[in-house]
Amino acid sequence: MKWIIPIALLMIVASLGSALYYMMKDKGSSSRMVHSLMLRIGLSIALFIGILLAHYFGYIEASGIRVGVN
């Protein structure tokens, strides 16, 4: 799990960067930017569901830090 989450985050940022590149290069003449953004959304949802499942099955644990409690 130490490597899966950072790799997924790097893939999400790379997809966002490619969407920016396609937006600047194509100037709206193709749908490559939309496909890159759809890929980013899909990767983000998959990462979120993966983290929830990993917590449910015990691969990762909560840190025990209480938020808002003095």
Stockholm file with secondary structure:
# STOCKHOLM 1.0

chainA/1-70         MKWIIPIALLMIVASLGSALYYMMKDKGSSSRMVHSLMLRIGLSIALFIGILLAHYFGYIEASGIRVGVN
#=GR chainA/1-70 SS CTTHHHHHHHHHHHHHHHHHHHHHHHTTSSSHHHHHHHHHHHHHHHHHHHHHHHHHHTSSCCCCCCSSCC
#=GC SS_cons        CTTHHHHHHHHHHHHHHHHHHHHHHHTTSSSHHHHHHHHHHHHHHHHHHHHHHHHHHTSSCCCCCCSSCC
//
